Amino acid sequence: MYLDKEHLVKYLQDDIFKIISEEADKLHLESYVIGGFVRDIFLNRDSKDIDVVTVGSGIELASAVSNRLGKGAHLSVFKNFGTAQVKHKELEVEFVGARTESYTHDSRKPIVEDGTLEDDQNRRDFTINALAICLNENRFGELIDPFGGIEDMERGIIRTPLDPDITFSDDPLRMMRAVRFATQLGFTIEESTFKAIERNKDRIKIISSERIIDEINKMMKTKSPSIGFVLLENSGLLPIIFPELSALKGVESKDGRGHKDNFYHTLTVLDNVCQMSQNIWLRWGALLHDIGKPVTKRYDKKLGWTFHNHNFIGEKMIPEIFRKMKLPLNDKMKYVQKMVGLHMRPIVLAEEEVTDSAIRRLLFDAGDDIEDLMTLCEADITSKNKEKVKRFLLNFKLVRDKLREIELKDRIRNMQPPISGEEIMEIFSLPPSREVGELKSMIKDAILDCVIPNEREAAMDYLLKLAKERGYTVTKPL
C-alpha cells in the first residue's frame, strides 16, 4: 500500500495543488494536504473534499488562493474558528492553521492555540486521518505519517493517534466516527480503542442529536449498516442514543419456547434492503419496521410468543423517534410510517389466498410507494429454512402479478372517491361531520370491495341508496 513521493505526486496533478503550493511559498508558510483526501489515495476511493493545514494563518493562505483563482472562486471565512473555505467549480478546499487543542469536561468545543504540524496531527481523531502530504515546492509530495496510519490501513484498523481515553473524552463524537469509519471501510476498531469507547460511552450525552444523526445517516448509506449498529450495541452507545432499537435485542423463553432475536433480524432486513435500494428512507423503514415489538410482546400458551399489532404500534412510535433524533418531520417521516404500518400486509397476502379486494386495498393504502413496500417485505424474509424462503418468494411474485393486473384494470392506486365530501354536504345540506366522512368512506369501501365500479354514476347511485337508508333528504337537484 505504501506509495513513495514520486507516486504520490501523481495524485496532486490538479491545478489547485500547484496554486496552493505557489501561494504558500510566497507567504513562507508550510502547507500540507491532510486527512480524508490523503487517506483515500491509499484506499483507492474518490475524494472531492480537500483539507489543507498550514503552519500559520489558514485564512491568509485561503484568501491568496481565492484571489489567484479569480472570479470563479468563492471564499468563506470563519474567523471565530480560524478557518476558511474556497469553492471553485466542483472542488471544495478547507484551510486551517495548524493548532493545538485543549478541552473542558462539559463541552466538545476546544480551546485552540497556534501549533505545529505535529500538534495538528496529534489532535486528529484516528491514525488513518492524520496522514499529511507536503505541498511546498521543495518537499512537494512528501508523506508525513507519524502514527503508522499506512500500516493501520493495511491491517484494516481504526486506532487513535494518542491515548484513546483522552481522545474520546475530549470529543465524544469521535466514538461515533470510529463506528462510522469501521462501517464505511469494513475495518475493525483496535481493541484498546474499542475498550476506551466502552469506558467513555456516557460522554456521548454532551453531543447534540444533530451531530449523532449525521453519523448514523452516513452509516445508513453504506452497504452493510449492520456492522455499525452491532458495534454501537456492543460498546454500550446504542442504549444511550437509540434505546428503542437496543430494546429489540435478546431472546426470552417460556415453556421451552423462544422467539427470534428481533435486533439481529432487523439488521439482516436492513442489509437486505441495502442490496436492493439506495433509498435511505426505505432503509430507515427497514430499521424501524419491528420497532413496536418490545412493547407488544406477549406469551400465549397455545400460540407461543406473539407481537400483535406491532406494525401499528411501531407506526405510532415513529414521530417521537424522529423528533428526538432530529430527523425530518415531513413527508420523509410519513413515508417511513407508511412502510412500518403496512409491512405486514403483503406478508399476510402471501400466506393466504390473494383476493382482488385485498389487493385493491393494499394498492389504495400504499399508493406510489407500493414497489418500495414490496421490496421491504421481500427483505423481511430472513428464515434459514430454504423451502420456506422459496415459498414466500413465489407467493410474493403472485402478489406482484396481481398488483399489476388490478392496477391496469381498475386504476386504484392513489384513487380518490368519485364524489367528494364537499359534494355530499351540498347534496344533503349537511354540515362538516362524522356522517359525511362515513358516507365518503362507504363509497370508497364499495369500490375497493368490487361492490360498484370506480365510476361517478355508479358511486352517485350508491350514495343515494345509502342516504335513503339513513333518512337523508336530497336538497340540491342532481
C-alpha positions in Angstrom: 0.0 0.0 0.0 2.9 2.4 0.6 3.5 5.0 -2.2 6.7 6.9 -2.5 7.0 10.6 -3.1 7.1 10.2 -6.9 3.9 8.2 -7.0 2.1 10.5 -4.6 2.8 13.5 -6.8 0.6 11.8 -9.5 -2.4 12.4 -7.2 -1.6 16.1 -6.9 -1.9 17.0 -10.5 -5.0 19.2 -10.2 -4.2 22.9 -10.7 -5.5 23.6 -7.2 -2.4 21.9 -5.6 0.0 23.8 -7.8 -1.7 27.1 -6.9 -1.7 26.3 -3.1 2.0 25.3 -3.3 3.0 28.6 -5.1 0.9 30.8 -2.8 2.1 29.1 0.3 5.7 29.6 -0.8 5.1 33.3 -1.5 3.8 33.6 2.1 6.6 31.5 3.5 4.0 29.1 5.0 4.4 25.4 5.5 1.4 23.8 3.8 0.0 20.3 3.8 -3.0 18.4 2.4 -4.2 16.3 5.3 -6.9 13.9 6.4 -9.5 12.2 4.3 -8.1 13.2 0.9 -4.7 11.6 1.8 -6.4 8.5 3.4 -8.5 7.9 0.3 -5.5 7.9 -2.0 -4.3 4.8 -0.3 -7.8 3.3 -0.2 -8.4 4.0 -3.9 -11.5 6.0 -3.0 -12.7 9.2 -4.7 -12.5 12.3 -2.5 -13.6 15.7 -3.7 -13.2 17.4 -0.3 -9.7 18.7 0.3 -8.4 19.8 3.8 -5.3 21.9 3.9 -3.4 22.7 7.1 -0.7 25.4 7.2 1.7 26.4 9.9 0.5 29.9 10.2 -2.7 31.6 9.1 -5.0 29.3 7.1 -7.3 32.3 6.4 -4.4 34.2 4.8 -3.5 31.3 2.6 -7.1 30.7 1.6 -7.5 34.4 0.6 -4.4 34.3 -1.6 -5.6 31.1 -3.3 -9.0 32.5 -3.9 -7.6 35.7 -5.4 -5.4 33.6 -7.6 -8.3 31.5 -8.9 -10.2 34.7 -9.8 -13.9 35.3 -10.4 -15.0 31.6 -10.4 -13.8 31.2 -6.8 -15.9 31.7 -3.7 -14.2 32.4 -0.4 -15.9 31.9 3.0 -14.0 33.0 6.2 -14.9 31.7 9.7 -12.7 34.0 11.9 -14.1 32.5 15.2 -12.7 29.1 14.1 -9.6 30.4 12.3 -10.7 28.5 9.2 -11.7 29.4 5.6 -13.2 27.6 2.7 -12.6 28.1 -1.0 -15.1 26.7 -3.6 -14.1 26.5 -7.2 -16.0 24.5 -9.8 -16.5 21.1 -8.3 -13.7 21.5 -5.7 -14.1 22.4 -2.1 -11.0 23.2 -0.1 -10.9 23.9 3.7 -8.0 25.8 5.1 -7.0 25.9 8.7 -3.9 27.0 10.6 -2.0 24.2 12.4 -3.2 24.2 16.0 -3.2 22.5 19.4 -6.4 21.9 21.3 -7.5 21.5 24.9 -11.0 20.7 26.3 -13.2 21.3 29.3 -15.2 18.3 30.6 -18.6 19.6 29.7 -18.0 20.6 26.1 -16.5 19.2 22.9 -15.6 22.7 21.8 -11.8 23.0 22.2 -9.7 25.9 23.4 -7.5 26.5 20.4 -3.9 27.8 20.2 -1.5 28.1 17.3 0.7 25.0 16.9 3.0 23.0 14.7 2.1 20.3 12.1 3.0 17.7 14.8 0.5 19.4 17.2 -2.2 19.3 14.5 -1.6 15.6 13.7 -1.7 14.8 17.4 -5.3 16.3 17.7 -6.6 14.2 14.8 -9.2 11.5 15.6 -7.6 8.4 14.0 -4.2 7.4 12.7 -5.6 6.9 9.2 -6.8 10.6 9.2 -3.5 12.0 10.5 -1.7 11.4 7.2 -0.3 14.6 5.6 1.4 15.4 2.3 3.6 18.5 1.9 2.6 20.9 -0.8 5.6 23.3 -0.6 7.8 23.1 -3.7 10.9 21.8 -2.1 9.1 18.9 -0.4 6.1 18.5 -2.7 4.6 15.1 -2.4 6.4 14.1 0.8 4.3 11.9 3.1 4.2 12.6 6.9 2.8 9.6 8.8 3.9 9.8 12.5 1.4 7.3 13.9 1.6 4.4 11.4 -1.6 5.2 9.6 -0.5 3.4 6.4 0.2 0.2 8.4 -3.2 0.6 10.1 -4.9 0.8 6.7 -3.1 -2.3 5.5 -4.3 -4.1 8.7 -7.8 -2.6 8.4 -7.6 -1.0 11.9 -9.3 2.1 13.4 -7.0 3.4 16.1 -6.5 6.8 17.8 -3.1 8.6 17.5 -2.8 9.3 21.2 -4.4 7.8 24.4 -8.0 6.8 23.3 -9.5 7.7 26.7 -8.3 11.3 26.2 -9.3 11.4 22.6 -12.9 10.2 23.3 -13.4 12.1 26.5 -12.2 15.4 24.8 -14.5 14.9 21.8 -17.1 12.1 22.3 -18.4 12.5 18.7 -15.2 10.6 17.8 -16.7 7.5 19.2 -19.5 7.7 16.6 -16.9 8.5 13.9 -14.9 5.4 14.9 -18.0 3.2 14.4 -18.9 5.1 11.2 -15.5 4.6 9.6 -15.4 0.9 10.6 -18.8 0.6 8.8 -17.8 2.5 5.7 -14.4 1.0 5.3 -15.1 -2.5 6.6 -12.3 -2.0 9.2 -12.2 -3.2 12.8 -11.8 -0.9 15.8 -8.5 -1.8 17.5 -9.1 -3.5 20.9 -7.8 -0.8 23.3 -9.6 1.9 21.2 -12.9 0.0 21.5 -12.5 -0.6 25.2 -12.0 3.2 25.6 -15.3 3.7 23.8 -17.0 1.3 26.3 -15.4 3.3 29.2 -16.4 6.7 27.8 -19.8 5.9 26.4 -21.7 8.1 28.8 -19.7 11.1 27.4 -21.9 10.9 24.3 -24.7 12.6 26.2 -23.0 16.0 25.7 -23.2 15.6 21.9 -26.2 17.1 20.1 -28.7 14.9 18.4 -27.9 16.6 15.1 -24.3 15.5 15.1 -25.2 12.0 16.2 -27.8 11.5 13.5 -25.4 12.8 10.9 -23.0 9.9 11.7 -25.9 7.4 11.8 -27.1 8.6 8.3 -23.6 8.1 6.9 -23.7 4.6 8.3 -27.1 4.1 6.8 -25.8 4.9 3.3 -23.2 2.0 3.4 -23.6 -1.5 2.0 -23.9 -3.1 5.4 -25.1 -0.7 8.2 -25.5 -3.7 10.5 -21.7 -3.6 11.1 -22.1 -0.1 12.8 -25.3 -1.0 14.8 -23.6 -4.1 16.2 -20.6 -2.0 17.2 -22.9 0.6 18.8 -24.7 -2.1 20.8 -21.6 -3.9 21.9 -19.9 -0.7 23.0 -23.0 0.4 25.1 -23.6 3.5 22.9 -26.8 2.3 21.3 -28.9 2.1 24.5 -28.0 5.7 25.1 -28.5 7.2 21.7 -31.2 4.8 20.3 -32.8 2.9 23.2 -35.9 1.8 21.1 -33.6 -0.1 18.7 -31.5 -1.6 21.5 -34.7 -2.8 23.2 -35.2 -5.3 20.3 -32.2 -7.3 21.4 -32.5 -10.5 23.3 -34.4 -13.8 23.3 -36.9 -14.8 26.0 -38.1 -18.4 26.6 -41.1 -19.8 28.3 -42.2 -23.5 28.4 -39.2 -24.2 26.2 -40.4 -21.8 23.5 -38.4 -18.8 22.4 -38.7 -16.1 19.8 -36.0 -14.9 17.4 -33.7 -12.0 18.3 -35.5 -9.1 16.7 -32.4 -6.9 16.9 -30.3 -9.1 14.7 -33.4 -9.9 12.5 -33.9 -6.2 11.9 -30.2 -5.7 11.0 -30.5 -8.6 8.5 -33.6 -7.0 6.9 -31.7 -3.6 6.8 -28.7 -5.1 5.0 -31.1 -7.0 2.6 -32.8 -3.7 1.7 -29.4 -2.1 1.2 -28.7 -4.7 -1.5 -31.9 -3.7 -3.3 -32.3 0.0 -2.9 -30.3 3.2 -2.4 -33.4 5.0 -0.9 -32.2 6.0 2.6 -35.8 6.4 3.9 -36.7 2.9 2.8 -33.6 1.8 4.8 -35.0 3.7 7.8 -38.3 1.9 7.2 -36.3 -1.4 7.4 -34.5 -0.4 10.6 -37.8 0.6 12.3 -40.2 -2.0 10.8 -40.3 -4.1 14.0 -39.7 -1.2 16.5 -43.1 -1.9 18.1 -42.3 -5.5 19.0 -40.8 -5.0 22.5 -44.0 -3.2 23.7 -46.4 -5.7 22.1 -44.6 -8.9 23.1 -46.9 -11.4 24.9 -46.8 -15.1 25.7 -49.8 -17.3 24.8 -49.7 -20.9 26.0 -51.3 -22.0 22.8 -49.7 -19.7 20.3 -46.3 -19.1 21.9 -44.8 -15.6 21.6 -46.9 -13.0 19.9 -46.4 -9.4 18.7 -50.0 -8.5 17.8 -50.3 -5.1 16.1 -46.6 -4.3 16.4 -46.8 -2.7 12.9 -49.5 -0.2 14.0 -47.8 0.5 17.4 -44.5 0.9 15.6 -46.1 3.4 13.2 -47.3 5.5 16.1 -43.8 5.5 17.7 -42.1 7.0 14.6 -42.9 10.7 15.2 -41.4 10.7 18.7 -38.3 8.8 17.5 -37.9 11.3 14.6 -38.3 14.3 16.9 -35.9 13.0 19.4 -33.2 12.1 16.8 -33.7 15.3 14.8 -34.8 13.5 11.7 -37.2 15.4 9.3 -40.8 15.7 10.5 -42.2 15.9 6.9 -43.1 13.6 4.1 -40.0 11.6 4.8 -41.3 10.7 8.2 -44.8 9.9 6.8 -43.2 7.6 4.2 -41.3 5.7 7.0 -44.6 5.5 9.0 -46.3 4.0 5.9 -43.6 1.4 5.4 -43.8 0.4 9.1 -47.6 0.4 9.3 -48.1 -1.6 6.1 -45.2 -4.0 6.1 -47.3 -6.9 7.4 -50.0 -6.6 4.7 -48.2 -8.2 1.8 -46.8 -10.9 4.1 -50.4 -11.8 5.2 -51.4 -11.8 1.5 -48.5 -14.1 0.7 -49.7 -16.5 3.4 -53.4 -16.5 2.4 -55.5 -16.5 -0.8 -54.8 -13.4 -2.8 -58.2 -11.7 -3.3 -59.0 -8.8 -5.6 -60.4 -6.9 -2.7 -57.3 -7.3 -0.5 -55.1 -6.2 -3.5 -57.2 -3.2 -4.1 -57.0 -2.0 -0.5 -53.2 -2.6 -0.5 -52.8 -0.5 -3.7 -55.0 2.2 -2.3 -53.2 2.4 1.0 -49.6 2.2 -0.4 -50.2 4.4 -3.5 -46.9 5.2 -5.3 -44.9 3.5 -2.6 -46.2 0.0 -3.4 -42.9 -1.1 -5.0 -40.8 0.1 -2.0 -43.2 -1.7 0.3 -42.8 -5.0 -1.6 -39.1 -4.6 -1.5 -39.2 -4.2 2.3 -41.4 -7.3 2.6 -39.1 -9.4 0.4 -36.1 -8.2 2.5 -38.1 -9.3 5.6 -37.7 -13.0 4.7 -34.8 -14.0 6.8 -35.7 -17.6 7.6 -32.8 -20.1 7.3 -35.4 -22.6 6.0 -34.7 -22.6 2.3 -38.1 -24.2 1.4 -39.9 -21.5 3.4 -38.0 -18.7 1.7 -38.7 -20.2 -1.7 -42.4 -20.5 -0.9 -42.6 -16.9 0.3 -40.8 -15.5 -2.7 -43.1 -17.4 -5.0 -46.1 -16.1 -3.2 -44.8 -12.6 -3.3 -44.4 -13.0 -7.1 -48.1 -13.9 -7.2 -48.9 -10.8 -5.2 -46.9 -8.6 -7.5 -48.6 -10.1 -10.6 -52.0 -9.5 -9.0 -51.0 -5.9 -8.2 -50.1 -5.2 -11.8 -53.3 -6.9 -13.1 -55.6 -4.9 -10.7 -53.7 -1.6 -11.4 -54.2 -2.0 -15.1 -57.8 -2.9 -14.8 -59.1 -0.7 -12.0 -56.7 2.3 -11.6 -56.9 2.0 -7.8 -53.5 3.4 -6.9 -53.9 6.9 -5.4 -57.7 6.7 -6.0 -59.9 9.4 -4.8 -63.6 8.5 -4.4 -65.6 10.0 -7.4 -67.7 12.0 -5.0 -66.1 14.4 -2.6 -67.1 15.2 1.0 -67.9 18.8 -0.1 -70.4 17.4 -2.7 -72.0 15.2 -0.1 -72.6 18.1 2.2 -74.0 20.2 -0.6 -76.4 17.5 -1.9 -77.9 16.8 1.5 -77.3 20.2 3.2 -75.1 18.5 5.8 -72.6 20.4 8.0 -69.0 19.0 8.2 -69.5 16.0 10.4 -68.6 12.4 11.1 -71.7 11.3 9.0 -70.2 12.9 5.9 -66.9 11.1 6.4 -68.7 7.8 6.9 -70.6 8.2 3.6 -67.4 9.0 1.7 -65.7 6.1 3.3 -68.5 3.7 2.5 -68.3 4.7 -1.2 -64.5 4.1 -1.1 -65.0 0.7 0.5 -67.7 -0.3 -2.0 -65.2 0.4 -4.9 -62.4 -1.4 -3.2 -64.6 -4.4 -2.4 -65.9 -4.5 -6.0 -69.5 -3.7 -5.0 -69.5 -0.9 -7.5 -67.1 0.2 -10.3 -64.8 3.2 -9.8 -67.2 5.5 -11.8 -69.1 8.6 -10.8 -72.6 7.5 -11.9 -72.3 4.2 -10.0 -71.0 6.0 -7.0 -73.8 8.5 -7.1 -76.5 5.8 -7.3 -74.8 4.0 -4.3 -74.7 7.3 -2.3 -78.4 7.9 -2.9 -79.1 4.4 -1.7 -77.1 4.9 1.5 -78.7 8.3 2.1 -82.2 6.9 1.8 -81.4 4.1 4.3 -80.2 6.9 6.7 -83.1 9.2 6.1 -81.2 12.0 4.4 -83.1 14.2 2.0 -81.7 15.4 -1.3 -81.9 19.3 -1.2 -80.0 20.0 -4.4 -81.2 19.0 -7.9 -78.8 16.3 -9.3 
